[in-house]
Amino acid sequence: MSRTLEFYDGKADEMSSMYERVGDTGSLDRFVAAIPPGCRVLDVGCGSGRDAARLLALGFDVHAVDGSVGMRERALALHPELRGRISHVELPAVLPFDPASFDAAMAWAVIMHLNRDRLPAVFAEVARVVRPGGVFAYSVNTERSGRDADDRDVAGRRFTCLPSEAWERLHAAAGFRTEWAEQTDDITGRPGIRWVTFLTTRERSRAVGRDGPRRGAGPETQ
């Protein structure tokens, strides 16, 4: 288990309470407006389960994954309606879903917890399970003060911070086209922290595997 997951397991109650109180609901609203009503949605790194529960209440067929056993347990305690919908998956492991089985996916404040060399595999795996023409929205750090040379904060959590252009190159390489992007300061007002949020569309003309898109593979079918 990574030090980042150890942190969230040990602080699951505290972190879940914080996630339930604060959050960028504007980004979630934009995501909801971009996807078909009642479609199948994957929440990658669901945390306290707040956003997954909100989408379920809106009539979406929501499934979620999280790498922290403690956070998954808290999510189910806070939102029992999610029982049977949250799987334990430590990224960048293969997601337990069929190819092109989701209309949309979201990953709020989670992908930046991975090592830099694992990022392409994460984007490729999300691309594998999202259907061509589907939507993927995510938020990540572009800046975060207080990290050491290994990109860890004082609590041992990894935060991979890249310029927005670098994040865009990563999702483009996996077959996602940027539809909208916004850079913001931290919503809780913490200094030295900046975010970028992307809304992207899964391109129809690429076949995507764990190693990224394969050009010339011909058009994909749903």
Z-matrix of the N, CA and C atoms (Angstrom, degrees):
N
C 1 1.464
C 2 1.523 1 109.70
N 3 1.320 2 117.19 1 140.01
C 4 1.456 3 120.97 2 -179.14
C 5 1.525 4 110.69 3 -75.86
N 6 1.334 5 115.86 4 159.88
C 7 1.462 6 120.75 5 177.45
C 8 1.528 7 110.91 6 -63.33
N 9 1.317 8 116.66 7 -31.99
C 10 1.465 9 119.80 8 177.76
C 11 1.522 10 110.77 9 -63.76
N 12 1.328 11 117.12 10 -46.61
C 13 1.463 12 120.10 11 178.78
C 14 1.525 13 111.40 12 -66.52
N 15 1.322 14 117.42 13 -35.52
C 16 1.459 15 120.41 14 176.33
C 17 1.527 16 110.40 15 -59.74
N 18 1.332 17 116.55 16 -40.11
C 19 1.467 18 120.58 17 178.08
C 20 1.525 19 110.19 18 -60.63
N 21 1.322 20 117.02 19 -49.91
C 22 1.462 21 119.64 20 -176.39
C 23 1.522 22 112.32 21 -68.87
N 24 1.326 23 118.13 22 -32.50
C 25 1.462 24 120.13 23 174.39
C 26 1.526 25 110.67 24 -63.63
N 27 1.331 26 116.28 25 -42.90
C 28 1.455 27 120.59 26 -177.66
C 29 1.513 28 114.06 27 -74.80
N 30 1.326 29 116.85 28 -24.45
C 31 1.465 30 121.70 29 -176.95
C 32 1.532 31 111.69 30 -115.03
N 33 1.312 32 117.32 31 25.07
C 34 1.465 33 120.77 32 -173.03
C 35 1.525 34 112.54 33 -58.57
N 36 1.327 35 118.36 34 -43.55
C 37 1.464 36 120.55 35 -179.73
C 38 1.521 37 110.72 36 -62.72
N 39 1.323 38 115.73 37 -49.07
C 40 1.464 39 121.03 38 -177.66
C 41 1.523 40 111.75 39 -63.33
N 42 1.327 41 116.87 40 -47.10
C 43 1.458 42 120.41 41 -176.99
C 44 1.527 43 111.33 42 -68.70
N 45 1.316 44 117.27 43 -38.09
C 46 1.463 45 119.98 44 178.43
C 47 1.522 46 111.18 45 -63.54
N 48 1.324 47 116.52 46 -41.55
C 49 1.466 48 119.87 47 178.17
C 50 1.518 49 110.85 48 -61.37
N 51 1.332 50 116.60 49 -40.82
C 52 1.459 51 120.34 50 178.75
C 53 1.524 52 111.07 51 -64.98
N 54 1.339 53 116.67 52 -45.11
C 55 1.464 54 120.30 53 -178.59
C 56 1.529 55 111.54 54 -63.20
N 57 1.321 56 116.93 55 -34.02
C 58 1.460 57 119.70 56 179.75
C 59 1.528 58 111.57 57 -69.78
N 60 1.335 59 116.66 58 -27.63
C 61 1.468 60 120.81 59 -176.80
C 62 1.520 61 112.78 60 -85.60
N 63 1.334 62 116.67 61 -38.88
C 64 1.462 63 119.70 62 -173.40
C 65 1.518 64 109.73 63 -124.28
N 66 1.309 65 115.20 64 164.59
C 67 1.458 66 119.13 65 177.03
C 68 1.512 67 110.77 66 156.42
N 69 1.300 68 115.20 67 159.91
C 70 1.453 69 121.77 68 -178.38
C 71 1.523 70 109.28 69 -88.24
N 72 1.337 71 116.40 70 80.88
C 73 1.456 72 119.60 71 -179.24
C 74 1.521 73 111.60 72 -69.59
N 75 1.339 74 117.29 73 -20.48
C 76 1.460 75 119.84 74 176.95
C 77 1.510 76 112.03 75 -62.46
N 78 1.327 77 117.31 76 -40.20
C 79 1.463 78 120.93 77 177.69
C 80 1.520 79 110.99 78 -65.89
N 81 1.330 80 116.89 79 -39.33
C 82 1.465 81 119.89 80 178.02
C 83 1.527 82 110.41 81 -65.53
N 84 1.325 83 116.95 82 -39.95
C 85 1.465 84 120.51 83 177.96
C 86 1.525 85 110.85 84 -61.50
N 87 1.324 86 116.72 85 -42.13
C 88 1.465 87 120.45 86 178.81
C 89 1.534 88 110.23 87 -63.88
N 90 1.337 89 116.33 88 -40.71
C 91 1.460 90 121.31 89 177.98
C 92 1.526 91 110.47 90 -61.07
N 93 1.335 92 116.52 91 -47.71
C 94 1.466 93 121.05 92 -179.12
C 95 1.526 94 110.80 93 -60.09
N 96 1.322 95 116.44 94 -39.36
C 97 1.464 96 120.23 95 -179.05
C 98 1.524 97 112.52 96 -67.51
N 99 1.347 98 116.76 97 -20.17
C 100 1.468 99 121.03 98 -175.22
C 101 1.519 100 113.50 99 -94.49
N 102 1.338 101 117.97 100 -5.33
C 103 1.466 102 120.02 101 -174.98
C 104 1.525 103 110.48 102 -118.52
N 105 1.341 104 117.29 103 156.08
C 106 1.468 105 120.38 104 -178.33
C 107 1.532 106 111.46 105 -67.38
N 108 1.320 107 118.24 106 141.57
C 109 1.468 108 120.94 107 177.07
C 110 1.533 109 111.00 108 -56.12
N 111 1.338 110 115.06 109 136.23
C 112 1.455 111 120.15 110 175.09
C 113 1.508 112 115.98 111 72.80
N 114 1.332 113 118.59 112 10.03
C 115 1.464 114 120.60 113 -176.51
C 116 1.530 115 111.36 114 -75.39
N 117 1.326 116 116.01 115 173.62
C 118 1.470 117 122.23 116 -177.71
C 119 1.528 118 109.06 117 -90.41
N 120 1.330 119 116.73 118 122.81
C 121 1.463 120 123.16 119 -172.48
C 122 1.522 121 110.35 120 -123.73
N 123 1.330 122 116.03 121 139.06
C 124 1.466 123 122.52 122 174.77
C 125 1.521 124 109.45 123 -109.34
N 126 1.337 125 116.66 124 128.58
C 127 1.462 126 122.87 125 174.78
C 128 1.525 127 107.54 126 -103.68
N 129 1.321 128 116.78 127 109.01
C 130 1.464 129 122.85 128 -178.03
C 131 1.524 130 108.58 129 -90.93
N 132 1.341 131 116.62 130 111.73
C 133 1.456 132 120.40 131 -176.13
C 134 1.513 133 110.14 132 78.15
N 135 1.326 134 116.88 133 66.12
C 136 1.469 135 121.20 134 -169.16
C 137 1.515 136 114.09 135 -77.66
N 138 1.342 137 118.67 136 -11.65
C 139 1.454 138 120.18 137 177.25
C 140 1.513 139 112.60 138 58.89
N 141 1.341 140 116.52 139 -124.05
C 142 1.466 141 121.54 140 -177.84
C 143 1.519 142 112.91 141 -75.06
N 144 1.331 143 117.18 142 -7.50
C 145 1.457 144 120.75 143 -179.81
C 146 1.514 145 114.45 144 84.64
N 147 1.340 146 116.68 145 3.75
C 148 1.463 147 120.33 146 -175.95
C 149 1.523 148 112.93 147 -57.57
N 150 1.339 149 116.41 148 -50.83
C 151 1.462 150 119.77 149 -175.46
C 152 1.527 151 111.58 150 -71.12
N 153 1.335 152 116.99 151 -38.29
C 154 1.462 153 119.81 152 176.84
C 155 1.524 154 110.51 153 -61.69
N 156 1.331 155 116.71 154 -41.47
C 157 1.462 156 120.65 155 179.23
C 158 1.522 157 111.03 156 -65.63
N 159 1.310 158 116.77 157 -38.26
C 160 1.463 159 119.65 158 178.47
C 161 1.530 160 110.75 159 -63.59
N 162 1.332 161 116.74 160 -44.13
C 163 1.460 162 119.54 161 179.39
C 164 1.529 163 111.39 162 -65.50
N 165 1.331 164 116.35 163 -38.83
C 166 1.463 165 119.79 164 177.65
C 167 1.528 166 110.15 165 -60.68
N 168 1.336 167 116.74 166 -41.75
C 169 1.459 168 120.97 167 179.20
C 170 1.524 169 112.03 168 -65.49
N 171 1.328 170 116.41 169 -26.13
C 172 1.460 171 121.24 170 178.49
C 173 1.527 172 112.42 171 -83.60
N 174 1.337 173 116.30 172 -1.34
C 175 1.455 174 119.82 173 176.01
C 176 1.511 175 115.72 174 99.33
N 177 1.338 176 117.70 175 8.36
C 178 1.460 177 120.54 176 178.14
C 179 1.525 178 110.28 177 -83.39
N 180 1.326 179 116.16 178 151.71
C 181 1.467 180 122.87 179 175.91
C 182 1.525 181 107.16 180 -89.29
N 183 1.316 182 116.58 181 91.21
C 184 1.464 183 122.63 182 -170.11
C 185 1.521 184 111.54 183 -98.63
N 186 1.330 185 114.98 184 135.52
C 187 1.459 186 122.47 185 169.86
C 188 1.526 187 106.95 186 -130.29
N 189 1.321 188 116.69 187 152.04
C 190 1.460 189 120.10 188 -173.25
C 191 1.518 190 110.95 189 -142.19
N 192 1.332 191 114.61 190 159.16
C 193 1.463 192 121.74 191 172.95
C 194 1.522 193 108.22 192 -134.94
N 195 1.330 194 115.73 193 151.78
C 196 1.462 195 121.23 194 172.45
C 197 1.520 196 108.34 195 -152.76
N 198 1.330 197 116.01 196 144.38
C 199 1.454 198 121.02 197 -177.87
C 200 1.512 199 114.20 198 -83.80
N 201 1.334 200 117.11 199 -15.29
C 202 1.457 201 121.62 200 -178.21
C 203 1.521 202 110.63 201 -96.84
N 204 1.320 203 116.08 202 120.12
C 205 1.464 204 120.61 203 177.28
C 206 1.523 205 110.15 204 -62.13
N 207 1.338 206 116.31 205 -41.12
C 208 1.455 207 120.54 206 -179.64
C 209 1.513 208 112.74 207 -63.04
N 210 1.332 209 117.27 208 -42.89
C 211 1.457 210 120.55 209 179.16
C 212 1.528 211 111.03 210 -67.31
N 213 1.319 212 116.58 211 -38.13
C 214 1.471 213 119.39 212 177.51
C 215 1.525 214 110.42 213 -61.88
N 216 1.329 215 117.12 214 -42.80
C 217 1.458 216 120.47 215 179.63
C 218 1.521 217 111.22 216 -63.38
N 219 1.342 218 116.94 217 -40.68
C 220 1.459 219 120.26 218 178.74
C 221 1.521 220 110.88 219 -67.29
N 222 1.329 221 116.80 220 -39.48
C 223 1.467 222 120.12 221 178.84
C 224 1.522 223 110.82 222 -59.73
N 225 1.333 224 116.55 223 -42.27
C 226 1.459 225 120.12 224 -179.66
C 227 1.527 226 111.62 225 -71.08
N 228 1.337 227 116.85 226 -31.45
C 229 1.461 228 119.85 227 177.25
C 230 1.527 229 111.02 228 -70.73
N 231 1.328 230 116.25 229 -39.93
C 232 1.462 231 120.81 230 -179.48
C 233 1.521 232 112.51 231 -76.84
N 234 1.328 233 115.59 232 -32.13
C 235 1.465 234 120.72 233 -175.42
C 236 1.533 235 109.34 234 -134.30
N 237 1.326 236 117.78 235 74.19
C 238 1.471 237 120.63 236 -176.28
C 239 1.523 238 113.52 237 -60.33
N 240 1.322 239 117.22 238 -18.25
C 241 1.464 240 119.75 239 177.56
C 242 1.525 241 112.11 240 -66.27
N 243 1.347 242 116.98 241 -13.37
C 244 1.466 243 121.40 242 178.59
C 245 1.529 244 112.69 243 -87.89
N 246 1.324 245 117.45 244 0.08
C 247 1.470 246 119.72 245 -179.49
C 248 1.528 247 110.12 246 -58.04
N 249 1.340 248 115.25 247 133.16
C 250 1.453 249 121.07 248 -177.17
C 251 1.513 250 113.62 249 84.66
N 252 1.339 251 116.41 250 0.64
C 253 1.460 252 120.65 251 -177.41
C 254 1.526 253 113.40 252 -117.42
N 255 1.341 254 118.67 253 -4.52
C 256 1.466 255 121.37 254 -178.59
C 257 1.522 256 109.60 255 -116.16
N 258 1.323 257 117.08 256 121.42
C 259 1.466 258 122.76 257 177.90
C 260 1.522 259 109.92 258 -104.63
N 261 1.334 260 115.51 259 148.55
C 262 1.463 261 120.27 260 175.15
C 263 1.523 262 108.86 261 -87.77
N 264 1.333 263 116.67 262 112.68
C 265 1.465 264 122.50 263 -179.85
C 266 1.521 265 108.29 264 -138.34
N 267 1.333 266 116.64 265 125.11
C 268 1.455 267 121.43 266 176.16
C 269 1.527 268 108.50 267 -96.90
N 270 1.311 269 116.49 268 106.39
C 271 1.463 270 120.85 269 178.94
C 272 1.518 271 110.83 270 -59.03
N 273 1.341 272 117.77 271 146.66
C 274 1.466 273 128.34 272 7.50
C 275 1.520 274 114.41 273 -95.23
N 276 1.318 275 117.86 274 39.11
C 277 1.466 276 120.28 275 178.19
C 278 1.525 277 110.48 276 -60.69
N 279 1.327 278 115.37 277 159.96
C 280 1.460 279 120.57 278 177.68
C 281 1.529 280 108.83 279 -65.16
N 282 1.321 281 116.34 280 130.72
C 283 1.455 282 120.95 281 178.85
C 284 1.532 283 109.73 282 -71.50
N 285 1.328 284 118.27 283 140.95
C 286 1.473 285 121.42 284 -174.36
C 287 1.529 286 113.12 285 -81.73
N 288 1.331 287 115.38 286 50.47
C 289 1.459 288 120.66 287 -177.87
C 290 1.523 289 109.80 288 -138.64
N 291 1.325 290 115.96 289 154.16
C 292 1.459 291 121.50 290 -179.82
C 293 1.525 292 111.44 291 -71.73
N 294 1.326 293 117.01 292 157.18
C 295 1.468 294 120.28 293 175.64
C 296 1.527 295 111.38 294 -58.24
N 297 1.335 296 115.08 295 142.28
C 298 1.471 297 122.28 296 175.78
C 299 1.526 298 112.73 297 53.68
N 300 1.334 299 116.85 298 34.98
C 301 1.467 300 120.62 299 -176.00
C 302 1.525 301 113.41 300 -95.75
N 303 1.341 302 117.28 301 -0.97
C 304 1.461 303 120.85 302 178.34
C 305 1.524 304 110.52 303 -124.44
N 306 1.324 305 114.93 304 144.98
C 307 1.459 306 120.87 305 174.91
C 308 1.521 307 111.41 306 -81.97
N 309 1.321 308 116.34 307 -23.72
C 310 1.463 309 120.49 308 -176.86
C 311 1.522 310 109.67 309 -159.29
N 312 1.335 311 115.08 310 158.76
C 313 1.466 312 121.46 311 176.24
C 314 1.516 313 108.69 312 -144.75
N 315 1.325 314 115.70 313 153.25
C 316 1.462 315 121.17 314 176.21
C 317 1.518 316 108.72 315 -138.88
N 318 1.333 317 115.61 316 149.73
C 319 1.470 318 121.29 317 -179.74
C 320 1.524 319 107.51 318 -147.76
N 321 1.314 320 116.01 319 92.53
C 322 1.455 321 120.68 320 -176.88
C 323 1.528 322 110.44 321 -91.56
N 324 1.326 323 116.50 322 118.93
C 325 1.474 324 122.83 323 171.55
C 326 1.524 325 113.05 324 55.96
N 327 1.330 326 117.07 325 44.62
C 328 1.464 327 119.34 326 -179.21
C 329 1.524 328 113.10 327 -130.76
N 330 1.329 329 118.47 328 -40.76
C 331 1.467 330 120.77 329 -172.98
C 332 1.521 331 111.71 330 -62.00
N 333 1.325 332 117.59 331 -30.27
C 334 1.469 333 119.88 332 -178.19
C 335 1.528 334 112.71 333 -70.37
N 336 1.339 335 117.46 334 -6.22
C 337 1.466 336 120.10 335 176.24
C 338 1.531 337 112.45 336 -80.68
N 339 1.326 338 118.15 337 -4.32
C 340 1.467 339 122.28 338 -178.76
C 341 1.522 340 111.54 339 -92.27
N 342 1.360 341 115.38 340 153.18
C 343 1.463 342 120.42 341 171.63
C 344 1.521 343 109.85 342 -57.76
N 345 1.311 344 116.55 343 149.87
C 346 1.462 345 120.46 344 -179.57
C 347 1.522 346 112.16 345 -56.95
N 348 1.340 347 116.67 346 -39.85
C 349 1.463 348 118.42 347 -175.93
C 350 1.526 349 112.76 348 -73.63
N 351 1.332 350 118.03 349 -9.89
C 352 1.461 351 121.00 350 178.25
C 353 1.528 352 112.93 351 -97.15
N 354 1.312 353 117.11 352 -8.00
C 355 1.463 354 119.98 353 -175.89
C 356 1.526 355 113.48 354 -61.86
N 357 1.354 356 119.44 355 -44.70
C 358 1.474 357 118.11 356 179.57
C 359 1.521 358 113.03 357 -57.35
N 360 1.327 359 117.76 358 -38.16
C 361 1.468 360 120.73 359 -179.55
C 362 1.520 361 111.67 360 -65.85
N 363 1.339 362 117.07 361 -35.49
C 364 1.461 363 120.23 362 179.32
C 365 1.523 364 110.68 363 -66.57
N 366 1.330 365 116.43 364 -47.85
C 367 1.464 366 119.42 365 179.26
C 368 1.528 367 111.02 366 -62.89
N 369 1.332 368 116.79 367 -39.74
C 370 1.467 369 120.26 368 179.32
C 371 1.524 370 111.44 369 -64.89
N 372 1.324 371 116.73 370 -36.37
C 373 1.464 372 119.65 371 -179.47
C 374 1.530 373 111.17 372 -70.47
N 375 1.332 374 116.59 373 -39.42
C 376 1.463 375 118.80 374 175.06
C 377 1.524 376 109.97 375 -62.78
N 378 1.338 377 116.30 376 -42.07
C 379 1.469 378 120.32 377 178.41
C 380 1.527 379 111.57 378 -61.92
N 381 1.325 380 116.60 379 -32.10
C 382 1.466 381 119.64 380 -179.81
C 383 1.524 382 111.69 381 -64.89
N 384 1.330 383 117.36 382 -38.89
C 385 1.463 384 119.75 383 -173.40
C 386 1.527 385 113.50 384 -93.16
N 387 1.334 386 117.76 385 -12.36
C 388 1.470 387 120.80 386 177.17
C 389 1.525 388 108.99 387 -92.24
N 390 1.307 389 117.08 388 131.57
C 391 1.464 390 121.05 389 -177.70
C 392 1.531 391 110.85 390 -66.40
N 393 1.313 392 118.06 391 153.43
C 394 1.465 393 121.10 392 172.54
C 395 1.527 394 110.34 393 -56.12
N 396 1.311 395 116.28 394 132.93
C 397 1.453 396 121.03 395 -175.38
C 398 1.513 397 113.54 396 87.47
N 399 1.348 398 117.45 397 -6.50
C 400 1.457 399 121.36 398 179.30
C 401 1.515 400 112.18 399 -76.28
N 402 1.316 401 115.98 400 174.01
C 403 1.467 402 123.08 401 -173.63
C 404 1.526 403 110.22 402 -112.39
N 405 1.337 404 115.98 403 139.54
C 406 1.464 405 121.89 404 172.78
C 407 1.520 406 107.93 405 -132.28
N 408 1.339 407 116.27 406 123.37
C 409 1.462 408 122.40 407 177.02
C 410 1.521 409 109.04 408 -120.06
N 411 1.319 410 116.28 409 140.88
C 412 1.464 411 119.37 410 179.28
C 413 1.520 412 110.80 411 -155.88
N 414 1.325 413 116.05 412 158.71
C 415 1.464 414 122.33 413 175.11
C 416 1.520 415 109.20 414 -129.17
N 417 1.334 416 115.30 415 143.49
C 418 1.465 417 122.46 416 -178.15
C 419 1.527 418 108.72 417 -148.06
N 420 1.317 419 115.42 418 165.57
C 421 1.461 420 120.67 419 176.63
C 422 1.523 421 112.01 420 -80.98
N 423 1.324 422 115.43 421 140.89
C 424 1.464 423 121.01 422 166.22
C 425 1.523 424 110.25 423 -104.39
N 426 1.323 425 116.76 424 -25.30
C 427 1.463 426 122.23 425 177.11
C 428 1.524 427 108.92 426 -144.26
N 429 1.319 428 115.61 427 144.34
C 430 1.462 429 120.61 428 174.06
C 431 1.519 430 107.78 429 -159.34
N 432 1.314 431 117.25 430 112.99
C 433 1.459 432 121.35 431 -178.86
C 434 1.525 433 110.36 432 -75.75
N 435 1.336 434 115.72 433 162.03
C 436 1.455 435 120.75 434 175.18
C 437 1.507 436 115.49 435 85.15
N 438 1.338 437 117.67 436 12.40
C 439 1.468 438 120.54 437 178.37
C 440 1.525 439 110.11 438 -91.21
N 441 1.350 440 115.70 439 150.07
C 442 1.457 441 119.53 440 176.76
C 443 1.530 442 109.80 441 -89.79
N 444 1.327 443 116.74 442 -170.74
C 445 1.468 444 120.91 443 -176.80
C 446 1.522 445 112.38 444 -66.97
N 447 1.330 446 116.75 445 -17.02
C 448 1.469 447 121.30 446 178.83
C 449 1.530 448 111.47 447 -99.41
N 450 1.334 449 116.08 448 15.59
C 451 1.471 450 122.73 449 179.09
C 452 1.521 451 112.98 450 65.90
N 453 1.335 452 117.41 451 29.10
C 454 1.465 453 120.18 452 -179.82
C 455 1.527 454 110.98 453 -110.36
N 456 1.351 455 114.88 454 146.48
C 457 1.458 456 119.07 455 175.23
C 458 1.525 457 109.35 456 -86.57
N 459 1.316 458 116.84 457 -176.17
C 460 1.467 459 120.19 458 -175.28
C 461 1.525 460 111.88 459 -65.86
N 462 1.325 461 117.51 460 -21.51
C 463 1.465 462 121.27 461 178.86
C 464 1.519 463 112.71 462 -88.11
N 465 1.341 464 117.00 463 -3.08
C 466 1.458 465 120.60 464 178.81
C 467 1.510 466 115.21 465 94.19
N 468 1.335 467 117.22 466 -0.68
C 469 1.466 468 119.88 467 178.87
C 470 1.525 469 110.51 468 -75.76
N 471 1.321 470 115.31 469 138.71
C 472 1.462 471 119.57 470 175.99
C 473 1.528 472 110.10 471 -85.00
N 474 1.335 473 115.10 472 135.05
C 475 1.459 474 121.82 473 174.04
C 476 1.522 475 108.43 474 -131.70
N 477 1.318 476 116.04 475 102.48
C 478 1.458 477 120.89 476 176.24
C 479 1.524 478 107.81 477 -84.63
N 480 1.316 479 116.16 478 111.93
C 481 1.460 480 121.80 479 -178.27
C 482 1.525 481 109.37 480 -108.38
N 483 1.316 482 116.34 481 125.48
C 484 1.456 483 122.55 482 -179.74
C 485 1.520 484 109.10 483 -130.85
N 486 1.334 485 117.89 484 154.61
C 487 1.470 486 119.79 485 173.09
C 488 1.524 487 109.94 486 -60.42
N 489 1.309 488 116.45 487 153.77
C 490 1.464 489 119.77 488 -178.20
C 491 1.519 490 111.84 489 -56.99
N 492 1.347 491 116.70 490 -34.26
C 493 1.466 492 119.95 491 179.37
C 494 1.524 493 111.79 492 -64.19
N 495 1.337 494 116.69 493 -34.78
C 496 1.468 495 120.30 494 179.36
C 497 1.528 496 110.78 495 -70.35
N 498 1.338 497 116.71 496 -40.90
C 499 1.462 498 119.33 497 175.60
C 500 1.529 499 110.34 498 -61.46
N 501 1.323 500 115.72 499 -41.13
C 502 1.463 501 119.39 500 -179.44
C 503 1.524 502 111.32 501 -63.73
N 504 1.320 503 117.03 502 -38.26
C 505 1.469 504 119.70 503 177.44
C 506 1.523 505 110.89 504 -63.45
N 507 1.320 506 116.68 505 -37.85
C 508 1.463 507 120.23 506 -179.82
C 509 1.527 508 111.57 507 -64.32
N 510 1.320 509 117.11 508 -47.48
C 511 1.476 510 116.40 509 -178.34
C 512 1.522 511 111.32 510 -73.97
N 513 1.337 512 117.49 511 -28.92
C 514 1.469 513 119.66 512 176.17
C 515 1.523 514 111.02 513 -66.06
N 516 1.332 515 116.86 514 -38.24
C 517 1.463 516 120.75 515 179.29
C 518 1.523 517 111.73 516 -64.45
N 519 1.339 518 116.23 517 -26.15
C 520 1.465 519 120.49 518 178.54
C 521 1.524 520 112.48 519 -87.91
N 522 1.331 521 116.76 520 -4.24
C 523 1.458 522 119.40 521 176.90
C 524 1.511 523 115.51 522 103.39
N 525 1.349 524 117.60 523 19.92
C 526 1.460 525 121.14 524 177.70
C 527 1.529 526 110.41 525 -107.57
N 528 1.318 527 116.42 526 133.91
C 529 1.464 528 122.66 527 178.58
C 530 1.532 529 109.63 528 -102.80
N 531 1.321 530 117.12 529 130.12
C 532 1.459 531 121.65 530 -179.79
C 533 1.523 532 111.15 531 -68.41
N 534 1.326 533 116.02 532 127.20
C 535 1.458 534 121.82 533 174.63
C 536 1.526 535 111.53 534 -104.65
N 537 1.326 536 115.67 535 -29.91
C 538 1.466 537 121.10 536 -177.34
C 539 1.523 538 107.72 537 -160.47
N 540 1.335 539 116.61 538 144.51
C 541 1.461 540 121.30 539 176.98
C 542 1.522 541 108.92 540 -148.67
N 543 1.326 542 115.55 541 147.16
C 544 1.462 543 120.25 542 179.04
C 545 1.520 544 109.48 543 -146.80
N 546 1.331 545 116.66 544 133.28
C 547 1.457 546 122.12 545 174.74
C 548 1.525 547 108.75 546 -102.89
N 549 1.329 548 116.03 547 135.44
C 550 1.461 549 120.79 548 -175.70
C 551 1.521 550 110.76 549 -140.98
N 552 1.339 551 115.00 550 160.26
C 553 1.455 552 120.61 551 168.14
C 554 1.526 553 108.53 552 -75.14
N 555 1.327 554 116.19 553 171.09
C 556 1.459 555 120.43 554 -179.45
C 557 1.526 556 110.38 555 -65.76
N 558 1.323 557 117.10 556 133.92
C 559 1.457 558 121.57 557 -175.23
C 560 1.526 559 112.42 558 -65.83
N 561 1.346 560 117.19 559 -24.81
C 562 1.461 561 120.43 560 178.90
C 563 1.518 562 112.43 561 -90.96
N 564 1.341 563 116.87 562 1.23
C 565 1.452 564 120.70 563 176.99
C 566 1.512 565 115.50 564 83.13
N 567 1.321 566 118.02 565 10.65
C 568 1.461 567 119.65 566 179.01
C 569 1.527 568 109.85 567 -68.67
N 570 1.337 569 117.55 568 129.56
C 571 1.468 570 119.77 569 -177.98
C 572 1.526 571 111.75 570 -72.41
N 573 1.331 572 116.14 571 153.87
C 574 1.457 573 121.13 572 175.24
C 575 1.510 574 114.56 573 76.87
N 576 1.328 575 117.63 574 12.68
C 577 1.466 576 121.36 575 -179.28
C 578 1.526 577 109.12 576 -125.06
N 579 1.332 578 115.81 577 126.78
C 580 1.460 579 120.64 578 175.43
C 581 1.527 580 109.94 579 -131.66
N 582 1.313 581 114.44 580 152.32
C 583 1.458 582 122.20 581 -174.72
C 584 1.519 583 110.81 582 -126.36
N 585 1.326 584 115.81 583 156.74
C 586 1.454 585 121.75 584 165.90
C 587 1.525 586 107.58 585 -130.38
N 588 1.313 587 115.78 586 135.78
C 589 1.463 588 122.61 587 177.72
C 590 1.518 589 108.76 588 -116.45
N 591 1.319 590 116.31 589 131.68
C 592 1.465 591 122.23 590 -179.67
C 593 1.525 592 110.33 591 -117.57
N 594 1.317 593 115.51 592 141.62
C 595 1.456 594 122.73 593 165.80
C 596 1.521 595 106.14 594 -116.86
N 597 1.320 596 116.87 595 120.13
C 598 1.462 597 121.09 596 -173.38
C 599 1.527 598 111.04 597 -128.01
N 600 1.322 599 114.84 598 163.09
C 601 1.462 600 121.97 599 175.91
C 602 1.517 601 109.55 600 -120.77
N 603 1.313 602 116.41 601 135.21
C 604 1.465 603 122.66 602 177.71
C 605 1.523 604 109.22 603 -71.49
N 606 1.319 605 117.10 604 118.72
C 607 1.455 606 121.11 605 -178.04
C 608 1.523 607 110.73 606 -67.15
N 609 1.316 608 115.65 607 148.69
C 610 1.459 609 121.38 608 -175.62
C 611 1.523 610 113.15 609 -89.20
N 612 1.335 611 117.90 610 -14.27
C 613 1.467 612 120.53 611 -169.11
C 614 1.515 613 114.11 612 -101.80
N 615 1.337 614 117.94 613 14.39
C 616 1.460 615 120.70 614 -179.51
C 617 1.513 616 110.12 615 -128.13
N 618 1.329 617 115.43 616 144.17
C 619 1.464 618 121.24 617 169.54
C 620 1.515 619 107.25 618 -100.00
N 621 1.322 620 117.10 619 130.59
C 622 1.455 621 121.18 620 -172.28
C 623 1.517 622 110.89 621 -118.62
N 624 1.338 623 116.05 622 130.68
C 625 1.452 624 122.14 623 173.99
C 626 1.513 625 109.49 624 -124.37
N 627 1.321 626 117.48 625 -170.04
C 628 1.462 627 121.05 626 -177.78
C 629 1.517 628 112.07 627 -63.18
N 630 1.328 629 118.21 628 -23.28
C 631 1.453 630 121.23 629 -179.98
C 632 1.517 631 112.52 630 -93.63
N 633 1.348 632 117.23 631 6.85
C 634 1.448 633 120.40 632 179.06
C 635 1.515 634 111.40 633 104.79
N 636 1.338 635 116.49 634 -174.69
C 637 1.459 636 120.63 635 -174.91
C 638 1.511 637 112.63 636 -70.44
N 639 1.334 638 115.51 637 146.78
C 640 1.451 639 121.08 638 175.47
C 641 1.519 640 108.04 639 -110.27
N 642 1.292 641 116.85 640 108.42
C 643 1.455 642 120.78 641 179.84
C 644 1.527 643 109.91 642 -71.43
N 645 1.308 644 114.82 643 149.37
C 646 1.452 645 119.49 644 177.90
C 647 1.508 646 113.34 645 78.10
N 648 1.350 647 116.63 646 12.11
C 649 1.461 648 119.66 647 -179.10
C 650 1.522 649 111.75 648 -83.24
N 651 1.338 650 116.35 649 -4.93
C 652 1.457 651 119.52 650 179.72
C 653 1.512 652 110.64 651 88.72
N 654 1.322 653 117.64 652 165.44
C 655 1.461 654 121.07 653 -178.33
C 656 1.515 655 111.46 654 -66.01
N 657 1.325 656 115.07 655 146.39
C 658 1.459 657 120.63 656 179.10
C 659 1.517 658 109.85 657 -91.43
N 660 1.293 659 116.01 658 151.61
C 661 1.459 660 121.15 659 175.56
C 662 1.510 661 109.18 660 -114.76
N 663 1.309 662 115.38 661 153.03
C 664 1.458 663 119.30 662 -179.59
C 665 1.525 664 110.49 663 -82.72
